[in-house]
Amino acid sequence: MMNAFWRNFIIENILIIGLLFFYFKQVTLLSYINASFVVGGLVVFAGLISYIFSTGFFDVFTVSMRKVITPKHMMEQVKSMRTPSEIFSGSVASFLGSGLAVLAMTGIALILFYL
C-alpha cells in the first residue's frame, strides 16, 4: 500500500506535468523548473500553515476574538465551537516532505540548467 508521502509526491508531479502542457504549452527544462517551484512552494506553504494551526498557536487568539465579537445571547454556541488546532489535527509531515522533495528536484534541475 502506498503511504501518504508517495501519494502526495505523485499527485504533485501530475500537477507539474499538467502545468507544463496546459499553462506553459512546452516541455523544457526551464518550464519544468518554474512549474515544479510553484507546485512545491505552494505545498510547502500549505504544510507550514497547517502545522502552525495544528500546534495551537492561534487558539487563544481565536477564542478571545469569539468572546469579544459574539453577542451575549450566543455565548453558549461560541463555547461549543472547535478551536483551529482541533480542525487541523492531521499529520502534515507528508505534505512537508513531498513538497520539499519537489523543491529538491527543482534545485537539481536548476543546477543542470546552469551546467
URTACOR-V978584 format. One record per backbone hydrogen bond with DSSP energy under -0.5 kcal/mol. CO is the residue of the C=O (numbers start at 1). NH is the residue of the N-H. If there is no record, write none. Layout:
CO:NH
CO:NH
This chain:
3:7
4:8
5:9
6:10
7:11
8:12
9:13
10:14
11:15
12:16
13:17
14:18
15:19
16:20
17:21
18:22
19:23
19:24
20:25
20:26
26:28
28:32
29:33
30:34
31:35
32:36
33:37
34:38
35:39
36:40
37:41
38:42
39:43
40:44
41:45
42:46
43:47
44:48
45:49
46:50
47:51
48:52
49:53
50:54
51:55
52:57
53:56
56:59
56:60
58:62
59:63
60:64
61:65
62:66
63:67
64:68
65:69
66:70
71:74
72:75
74:77
74:78
75:79
76:80
77:81
78:81
83:86
83:87
84:88
86:89
87:89
92:96
93:97
94:98
95:99
96:100
97:101
98:102
99:103
100:104
101:105
102:106
103:107
104:108
105:109
106:110
107:111
108:112
109:113
110:114
111:115
112:115
